[in-house]
Amino acid sequence: MSTVTRKVIHGTTALALSSGIAAGGVVAFGSGAAHASTRNGAVCHVYGSASKVQAAIVNTACAELKKGTKYSWNGGHHKKPGKSTGSVYDQGGEYYNDTHKVGFDCSGLVRWAVYKGTGRDIGAGAYTGVEGNALRQHGWKKVSKATQPGDVVVYPGHTVIYMGAGKVVQAEGDVAGLTTQKLSTESERVTGIYRYAGKGSTPPPTKPAPPAKHHPKKVYKNVWAQAPSYTKASGGRKVGVLHTGRNYFYCQSKGSEVHFDGYRNNWWLKTDDDSGNANVWVNATHVSGGANDARIPGLRTC
């Protein structure tokens, strides 16, 4: 997930549309709300000639913009590609709780568009920092300039899809939503531009998920210190982090005792972390309201 200030852009990926920006060069995207399928006069569609795969990538992103799909921090990073609920953003003095908002962040939108265009899923963990590697592993090559629709432009904290004619489509942020923009000057340098070089395939048809037997109740608690997440409450492997702020938990269980910042606790809480991992565990020492070796009030036992 991105650490870019949300007043301008916060997201993890954007797609560039066509007309040349060099790798190592700079690009900028202004702020402001999206308006229908246009932004700054840029209608969301393919500009210029494009292959079937390239057109599908751009058209998929534009379809989400035209439907009014929302921006959601960490949205699009569940097990399967597609819009999803997000997580809490609490950085740089800005706070957004996207745990109930279904949509995409910037890299989640790119993941979805790439999947629909190529039939290949670059993975739930393909956030901005590792997106280039994920793309290269699935038939993409790094190029020096964004000149073709469907090229993906990556910055240190953002990513976009190039539509052509110097225009991009992106999941910009909680305030602006999904937008189109012209390429202009940006303080962040481009870290990579990628173009699909493999053979496209048709994604398998989406099957409706079987009805859930039950929906675990979510109980919201305050996380006062960033917490590492683990696969198990005892002897688990560290897999991600849960950021500070108001977060939901499913249940709690006893496990290994943890000592942190003068506190100790052997109770662990089950949640979905901010690194895209579901049903992981964080120790109660990082959650407000507890006491040494005591459970967190109001949360059931697993």
Sequence and secondary structure as in RCSB ss.txt:
>XXXX:A:sequence
MSTVTRKVIHGTTALALSSGIAAGGVVAFGSGAAHASTRNGAVCHVYGSASKVQAAIVNTACAELKKGTKYSWNG
GHHKKPGKSTGSVYDQGGEYYNDTHKVGFDCSGLVRWAVYKGTGRDIGAGAYTGVEGNALRQHGWKKVSKATQPG
DVVVYPGHTVIYMGAGKVVQAEGDVAGLTTQKLSTESERVTGIYRYAGKGSTPPPTKPAPPAKHHPKKVYKNVWA
QAPSYTKASGGRKVGVLHTGRNYFYCQSKGSEVHFDGYRNNWWLKTDDDSGNANVWVNATHVSGGANDARIPGLR
TC
>XXXX:A:secstr
   S TTT   S EEE BS  BTTSEEE      BTTEETTEESS  S   HHHHHHHHHHHHHHHHT EE TTT
T SSSSS EE  EEEETTEEEE TT EEE HHHHHHHHHHHHHS    TT  GGGHHHHHHTTTEEEESB  STT
 EEE SS EEEEEEBTEEEEEEETTTEEEEEE EEEEEE  EEEEE S              S     EEEEE S
 EEEESSSSS  EEEEE SEEEEE EEEEEEEEEETTEEEEEEEEE  TTS SSEEEEGGGBTT  TT   TT  
B 
